[in-house]
């Protein structure tokens, strides 16, 4: 294997990353021409300037949602799907160095965005630069696409798709090595209907977590407590209310958690005649694969659907049930949606979609996954298999794209935390992996 990365490239990557981290880029109020705030727009402009300095031609969306930088010729486009926005620094007292400076500390860089996603973006840039410096010519156009709303609602990619062409294949350098070839579909919905004058239920705070507490208020606390005991479910009495306990876990792993909402409903079914309590307490119960509610969805590639009754609010005004569903990659959204709508109708609820992200699936034996995996294995010697993830990257916004790096098996994940850190040896290895992979996919 040829060595493309020189000491110069490593130094250049560090100072370029420092330049990018210096421009804070977390979501702020829109100003004209900057839908996510002036800082994010400045970060996009700085990034495009850096790419121009390396010989890329660049484009910025006149509305300020995204930009891209291109190099090379060819009909086909190889995409590198990055994002420049970051999460805010959080409580600054937890930082040991300025959040918006990439500070060199021993053999690591510390600063907001070094791992997510400015560092991997710069690594991909220097990988292409190293190939160019070595005289490699490309048979594809290499297009870096810079999103600016990844940490929130992905409105940048929505705009990109309204206005631009997709890519022929590509990578999102925003997750883990060796390569993530499948990300489940995500569907979050609300079922709403009539409330109850007899009791109140409130459980769960966020759609992406299995609820660990559900609270009952009403005049049948004694009877319900007795049923909870019979069922063997843990709960507490807090000034007349019942707090049913569950076990929180990310929604994508719902079957491994304990759902406080459905547990409470199970203890209520004999005491109330209410469509929401019936749905949760008689039908769904502890089934976090949704089989009782919508039938079985399961495939070889990505396993079972997960079904988390994440939030429940029942009061005298209304009933609102929030459900997070992760759909196995070989099923269409509509297949699940149809079943959910049937269910809603049967129980007299209104069905309302909150969010949807299509799944990602590129077969393991595809040219793209095989080549990326081969490059990774040859550079590192690590023979781990390609992975499936319940998480989400921009890879799923385009056909034939996968998430590729830049975290290794033993990388400490400091994304979104104080003192976000990228180890230099990992950065250097990432440079080599990206150079080798892009050489094999795009080199002439
Ligand atoms: Zn990211």
Boltz pocket constraint, residues with backbone or C-beta under 6 A from the ligand:
constraints:
  - pocket:
      binder: B
      contacts: [[A, 83], [A, 116], [A, 117], [A, 150], [A, 174]]
      max_distance: 6.0
